[in-house]
Amino acid sequence: MRTFDDQILLLPRQDYWAWLQAARPYVLAFGPNVTPDPGVAARYMAPRQVVTFPRLAGAFPEIGDPLAWLRKNAEGVRLDPVDATSPALLAKDLQRRVRQNDRYGARRRSFHLLWPTDYPYVTQPFGVNPQIYRRYGMPGHEGIDIRAPTNSNVYACADGEVYQVYTDAIHHAYGIHVRIQHDDSYKTIYAHLARPLVREGDPVVAGQVIGRADSTGNSSAAHLHLSLKRDGATARGETTYPKDIIDPTPFLVWPSANTAQAAKGLTARARHGVNLARPGGATRADIDLATRLGAAVLLIVSAEPAETIEALRAAGPGARFIARLAEAPGEEAVRPARSVARAVADGGRLFRLSVRAFEVAA
């Protein structure tokens, strides 16, 4: 699992030590590799890397303009040019990025994307696995997969208006997903959701919760797939992808250190939970207890009403639910077929409430 994706700094050979010192705080903060060799930068983990480099005349005399050279010789590689004509100016720009947790300088763009989950981990970068996505007519992965456990929050990356909400969990590769129109013809797609929390035509603001994460559609585990489009991008040659798909990586603002620490805390307590599987279901006191403990796993009975599940979910976003499928205490023995039918009915109802884990008890 990656904390983001592969990055390499390309620095001028002349006065290399001064350039390296200028980049030192940035390297310590984000961990990219560093090289003075354009060929190494172009080949490093290609094509999934990001190449960050100062753009100034004569910095790389063997290749001329590094932006033009890399576009020609490293097709599909993401480029992050920095307008810096000296080590001092590079240091100023990179230190600002460190202070703002803005790895690729996205905040300086007129359009940028806030991080859409509470988990600062990319599980599949843009452009990778071409052997898988070629069958769908794509050069590689057409978005970014970001960690998002079942029922955790999914946030709008930028202000805009919801133009489509797709609620069929099966008959689309993205499963349940939300599409938002932004300024300057940009569009974002949030895929594999458990359920949307917005409707078509709703205005949204950056950071607003628009859905809960899951693994609907063509997906093997809970996560958020984020795609970015810009109308006309394919026709204008801004992207090698069809359907106006562009790489969201340079637009993403890296989450703050507080967000990263909170995500680590959620992961650390993922083994701790509360057993609410008692006759009559969870009470208000149980909900309050689960909230105070910050429980990440909640065991409930199969007959738990929808309103109680929603209350528990609101009190602890991201908590994992496990439903116990069992006969009611004291009930007379029933035939296996009836028992299975009841379990299927209860399981189906809970599945529609985005409960995905079950315990079968005698």
C-alpha positions as CSV (number, residue, x, y, z in Angstrom):
1,M,0.0,0.0,0.0
2,R,1.4,3.4,-0.9
3,T,1.1,6.6,1.1
4,F,0.9,8.2,-2.3
5,D,2.7,7.4,-5.5
6,D,6.3,7.4,-6.9
7,Q,8.1,10.7,-7.3
8,I,11.5,11.8,-8.3
9,L,13.2,15.2,-8.2
10,L,15.2,16.1,-11.2
11,L,17.8,18.8,-10.2
12,P,20.4,20.6,-12.3
13,R,24.0,19.1,-12.3
14,Q,25.5,22.6,-12.1
15,D,25.6,23.6,-8.4
16,Y,23.9,20.3,-7.6
17,W,24.7,20.5,-3.9
18,A,23.0,23.9,-3.6
19,W,19.9,22.6,-5.4
20,L,19.9,19.5,-3.2
21,Q,20.1,21.6,0.0
22,A,17.2,23.7,-1.3
23,A,15.1,20.6,-1.7
24,R,16.1,19.0,1.6
25,P,13.0,19.9,3.8
26,Y,10.7,18.7,0.9
27,V,12.6,15.4,0.5
28,L,12.4,14.8,4.3
29,A,8.7,15.6,4.3
30,F,7.5,13.6,1.3
31,G,10.4,11.1,0.6
32,P,10.9,11.5,-3.2
33,N,14.0,10.2,-4.9
34,V,16.5,12.7,-6.4
35,T,18.6,12.6,-9.5
36,P,20.5,15.0,-11.8
37,D,20.0,12.7,-14.8
38,P,17.0,13.3,-17.0
39,G,17.1,9.8,-18.3
40,V,16.9,8.3,-14.9
41,A,14.0,10.6,-14.0
42,A,12.2,9.5,-17.2
43,R,12.7,5.8,-16.5
44,Y,12.2,5.8,-12.8
45,M,9.1,3.6,-12.0
46,A,7.7,4.6,-15.4
47,P,5.0,5.4,-16.2
48,R,3.5,5.8,-12.8
49,Q,6.0,8.4,-11.4
50,V,5.8,12.1,-10.9
51,V,8.8,14.1,-12.1
52,T,9.3,17.4,-10.2
53,F,11.9,19.7,-11.6
54,P,12.8,23.5,-11.7
55,R,12.1,25.0,-15.1
56,L,14.7,27.5,-16.1
57,A,16.7,28.2,-19.2
58,G,20.0,26.2,-19.4
59,A,19.4,24.1,-16.3
60,F,19.7,20.9,-18.4
61,P,21.8,21.7,-21.4
62,E,21.9,18.1,-22.6
63,I,18.2,18.1,-23.2
64,G,17.1,21.7,-23.6
65,D,13.7,22.5,-22.2
66,P,13.0,19.7,-19.7
67,L,9.2,20.0,-20.0
68,A,9.3,19.5,-23.8
69,W,11.9,16.7,-23.5
70,L,10.0,14.8,-20.9
71,R,6.7,15.1,-22.7
72,K,8.4,13.5,-25.8
73,N,10.6,10.9,-24.0
74,A,8.5,10.0,-21.0
75,E,5.0,9.8,-22.5
76,G,2.3,9.3,-19.9
77,V,4.6,10.3,-17.0
78,R,3.2,13.0,-14.8
79,L,5.2,16.2,-14.8
80,D,5.4,18.8,-12.0
81,P,7.5,21.8,-13.2
82,V,8.4,24.4,-10.6
83,D,9.0,28.0,-11.7
84,A,12.3,28.5,-9.9
85,T,15.4,30.2,-11.5
86,S,17.7,29.6,-8.5
87,P,18.1,27.2,-5.6
88,A,16.8,30.0,-3.2
89,L,13.5,30.3,-5.2
90,L,13.2,26.5,-5.4
91,A,13.6,26.3,-1.6
92,K,10.9,29.0,-1.1
93,D,8.4,27.1,-3.3
94,L,9.1,23.7,-1.8
95,Q,9.0,25.0,1.7
96,R,5.6,26.5,1.1
97,R,4.4,23.1,-0.1
98,V,5.7,21.5,3.1
99,R,4.0,24.0,5.3
100,Q,0.7,23.5,3.5
101,N,1.0,19.7,3.0
102,D,0.7,20.5,-0.7
103,R,3.0,18.0,-2.3
104,Y,2.5,19.0,-5.9
105,G,1.6,22.7,-5.4
106,A,-2.0,22.0,-6.2
107,R,-3.3,25.0,-4.1
108,R,-1.7,27.4,-6.6
109,R,-3.9,26.1,-9.3
110,S,-7.1,27.9,-10.0
111,F,-8.8,24.5,-9.7
112,H,-7.6,21.9,-7.2
113,L,-9.0,18.9,-5.4
114,L,-9.2,18.4,-1.6
115,W,-8.6,14.9,-0.3
116,P,-11.9,13.0,-0.6
117,T,-11.5,10.5,2.3
118,D,-10.2,10.4,5.9
119,Y,-7.3,8.0,4.9
120,P,-4.2,9.4,3.2
121,Y,-3.3,6.2,1.3
122,V,-3.4,5.5,-2.4
123,T,-3.9,1.9,-3.1
124,Q,-3.7,2.1,-6.9
125,P,-2.2,5.2,-8.7
126,F,-3.3,6.7,-12.0
127,G,-2.1,5.0,-15.1
128,V,-0.9,1.7,-13.7
129,N,-1.8,-1.9,-14.7
130,P,-2.3,-1.3,-18.5
131,Q,-2.7,-5.0,-19.0
132,I,-6.0,-4.9,-17.0
133,Y,-7.5,-1.6,-18.3
134,R,-6.5,-2.1,-22.0
135,R,-9.6,-4.4,-22.3
136,Y,-11.7,-1.4,-21.4
137,G,-10.0,0.9,-24.0
138,M,-7.9,2.7,-21.4
139,P,-4.1,3.0,-21.5
140,G,-4.0,2.3,-17.7
141,H,-6.0,2.9,-14.5
142,E,-8.3,5.8,-15.3
143,G,-8.3,7.3,-11.8
144,I,-6.9,7.0,-8.3
145,D,-8.0,4.4,-5.8
146,I,-7.9,5.8,-2.2
147,R,-8.3,3.9,1.0
148,A,-11.8,4.1,2.4
149,P,-13.3,1.4,4.6
150,T,-16.9,0.4,4.3
151,N,-19.3,3.2,5.4
152,S,-16.5,5.8,5.9
153,N,-17.1,9.3,4.7
154,V,-16.5,10.4,1.1
155,Y,-16.1,14.1,0.6
156,A,-16.6,16.4,-2.4
157,C,-13.1,17.5,-3.7
158,A,-14.3,20.9,-4.9
159,D,-17.3,23.2,-5.1
160,G,-19.8,22.2,-7.8
161,E,-23.2,20.7,-8.6
162,V,-24.2,17.1,-8.6
163,Y,-25.1,16.1,-12.2
164,Q,-25.6,12.4,-11.8
165,V,-26.2,9.9,-9.0
166,Y,-26.1,6.3,-10.1
167,T,-27.7,3.9,-7.5
168,D,-27.4,0.5,-9.2
169,A,-24.8,-1.5,-7.3
170,I,-24.3,-4.1,-9.9
171,H,-24.8,-3.0,-13.5
172,H,-22.1,-0.4,-13.8
173,A,-18.3,-0.9,-13.3
174,Y,-18.3,2.0,-10.9
175,G,-21.3,0.6,-8.9
176,I,-23.1,3.2,-6.9
177,H,-21.4,6.5,-7.7
178,V,-21.7,10.3,-7.7
179,R,-20.6,12.7,-10.5
180,I,-20.1,16.4,-9.8
181,Q,-19.7,19.3,-12.3
182,H,-17.1,22.0,-11.3
183,D,-15.9,25.3,-12.7
184,D,-13.8,25.4,-15.9
185,S,-15.4,22.3,-17.3
186,Y,-13.9,19.9,-14.7
187,K,-15.9,16.9,-13.5
188,T,-15.2,14.4,-10.7
189,I,-16.5,10.9,-10.2
190,Y,-16.7,9.1,-6.8
191,A,-17.2,5.4,-7.4
192,H,-17.9,2.1,-5.5
193,L,-20.1,3.8,-2.8
194,A,-22.3,2.1,-0.3
195,R,-24.9,4.9,-0.8
196,P,-25.0,8.5,-2.0
197,L,-25.9,11.3,0.4
198,V,-26.7,13.8,-2.3
199,R,-29.2,14.0,-5.2
200,E,-29.0,15.2,-8.8
201,G,-29.0,19.0,-8.9
202,D,-27.7,19.5,-5.4
203,P,-25.1,22.2,-5.0
204,V,-22.1,21.0,-3.0
205,V,-19.0,22.6,-1.4
206,A,-15.5,21.3,-1.0
207,G,-15.3,19.0,2.0
208,Q,-19.0,18.2,2.1
209,V,-19.9,14.5,2.8
210,I,-21.5,13.2,-0.4
211,G,-21.6,9.5,0.3
212,R,-20.4,6.4,2.2
213,A,-17.6,4.2,0.8
214,D,-18.0,0.6,-0.1
215,S,-17.1,-2.0,-2.8
216,T,-20.0,-1.9,-5.2
217,G,-19.6,-2.4,-8.9
218,N,-16.4,-3.9,-10.3
219,S,-14.4,-3.9,-7.1
220,S,-12.8,-6.5,-4.9
221,A,-12.6,-4.5,-1.6
222,A,-13.9,-1.3,-0.1
223,H,-12.2,1.8,-1.4
224,L,-12.9,5.1,-3.2
225,H,-12.2,5.3,-6.9
226,L,-11.7,9.0,-7.9
227,S,-11.7,10.0,-11.6
228,L,-11.2,13.5,-13.0
229,K,-12.5,14.7,-16.4
230,R,-12.4,18.0,-18.3
231,D,-14.7,18.6,-21.2
232,G,-12.8,18.5,-24.5
233,A,-9.5,17.4,-22.9
234,T,-9.1,14.4,-25.3
235,A,-9.8,16.4,-28.4
236,R,-7.4,19.1,-27.4
237,G,-4.6,16.6,-26.7
238,E,-4.4,17.4,-23.0
239,T,-4.6,13.7,-22.2
240,T,-3.9,10.4,-23.9
241,Y,-7.0,8.9,-22.3
242,P,-10.4,8.8,-24.0
243,K,-13.6,10.3,-22.6
244,D,-11.8,13.4,-21.5
245,I,-10.2,11.6,-18.5
246,I,-7.2,13.4,-17.0
247,D,-4.8,12.5,-14.2
248,P,-6.1,13.9,-10.9
249,T,-2.7,13.6,-9.1
250,P,-1.3,17.1,-9.8
251,F,-4.7,18.6,-8.6
252,L,-4.9,16.8,-5.3
253,V,-4.0,18.6,-2.1
254,W,-2.2,16.3,0.3
255,P,-4.1,15.8,3.6
256,S,-2.9,17.6,6.7
257,A,-0.7,15.9,9.2
258,N,-3.7,15.9,11.6
259,T,-5.8,13.9,9.1
260,A,-3.0,11.4,8.6
261,Q,-2.6,11.0,12.3
262,A,-6.3,10.5,12.8
263,A,-6.4,7.9,10.1
264,K,-3.5,6.0,11.8
265,G,-5.6,6.2,15.0
266,L,-8.6,4.7,13.3
267,T,-6.5,1.9,11.9
268,A,-4.8,1.2,15.3
269,R,-8.1,0.7,17.1
270,A,-9.7,-1.4,14.3
271,R,-9.5,-4.5,16.4
272,H,-11.5,-3.0,19.2
273,G,-15.3,-3.0,19.2
274,V,-18.5,-3.2,21.1
275,N,-20.9,-6.2,21.3
276,L,-24.4,-4.9,20.9
277,A,-25.9,-8.3,19.9
278,R,-28.3,-8.6,22.8
279,P,-32.1,-9.4,22.9
280,G,-34.1,-6.3,21.9
281,G,-31.1,-4.8,20.1
282,A,-29.1,-1.7,20.9
283,T,-30.4,1.0,23.2
284,R,-29.6,4.7,23.3
285,A,-27.2,4.0,26.1
286,D,-25.4,1.5,23.9
287,I,-25.1,4.1,21.1
288,D,-23.6,6.6,23.6
289,L,-21.2,4.0,24.9
290,A,-20.0,3.1,21.4
291,T,-19.5,6.8,20.6
292,R,-17.5,7.4,23.8
293,L,-15.2,4.4,23.1
294,G,-14.7,5.3,19.5
295,A,-15.6,1.7,18.6
296,A,-14.4,0.7,15.1
297,V,-16.3,-2.6,15.1
298,L,-19.9,-3.1,16.2
299,L,-21.6,-6.5,16.6
300,I,-25.4,-6.2,16.2
301,V,-28.3,-8.5,15.9
302,S,-29.9,-9.3,12.6
303,A,-33.2,-7.8,13.6
304,E,-31.6,-4.4,14.4
305,P,-33.9,-1.7,13.0
306,A,-32.6,0.6,10.3
307,E,-32.9,3.7,12.4
308,T,-30.6,2.3,15.1
309,I,-28.0,1.3,12.5
310,E,-28.1,4.8,11.0
311,A,-27.8,6.3,14.5
312,L,-24.7,4.1,15.2
313,R,-23.3,5.0,11.8
314,A,-23.7,8.7,12.4
315,A,-22.1,8.4,15.8
316,G,-19.1,6.6,14.5
317,P,-18.5,7.1,10.8
318,G,-16.3,4.4,9.4
319,A,-17.2,1.8,12.0
320,R,-17.5,-1.7,10.6
321,F,-20.8,-3.5,11.4
322,I,-21.0,-7.3,11.9
323,A,-24.5,-8.7,12.1
324,R,-25.2,-11.9,14.0
325,L,-27.6,-14.2,12.2
326,A,-29.2,-16.5,14.8
327,E,-32.5,-17.8,15.9
328,A,-34.2,-15.9,18.6
329,P,-33.5,-17.2,22.1
330,G,-36.0,-19.7,23.4
331,E,-37.6,-20.2,19.9
332,E,-38.6,-23.8,19.1
333,A,-36.4,-25.7,16.7
334,V,-37.2,-24.9,13.1
335,R,-36.5,-26.7,9.9
336,P,-33.2,-25.9,8.2
337,A,-35.0,-24.5,5.1
338,R,-36.9,-22.0,7.2
339,S,-33.8,-21.0,9.1
340,V,-31.9,-20.4,5.9
341,A,-34.8,-18.4,4.4
342,R,-34.9,-16.2,7.5
343,A,-31.1,-15.7,7.4
344,V,-31.3,-14.8,3.7
345,A,-34.1,-12.3,4.4
346,D,-32.3,-10.7,7.3
347,G,-29.0,-10.7,5.4
348,G,-30.6,-9.0,2.4
349,R,-32.2,-6.3,4.5
350,L,-28.9,-5.6,6.2
351,F,-27.0,-5.7,3.0
352,R,-29.2,-2.9,1.7
353,L,-28.3,-1.0,4.8
354,S,-24.6,-1.4,3.8
355,V,-23.8,-4.1,6.4
356,R,-21.3,-6.4,4.7
357,A,-20.1,-8.8,7.5
358,F,-22.1,-11.5,9.1
359,E,-21.6,-14.0,12.0
360,V,-23.7,-17.2,11.8
361,A,-24.5,-18.4,15.3
362,A,-26.5,-21.5,16.4
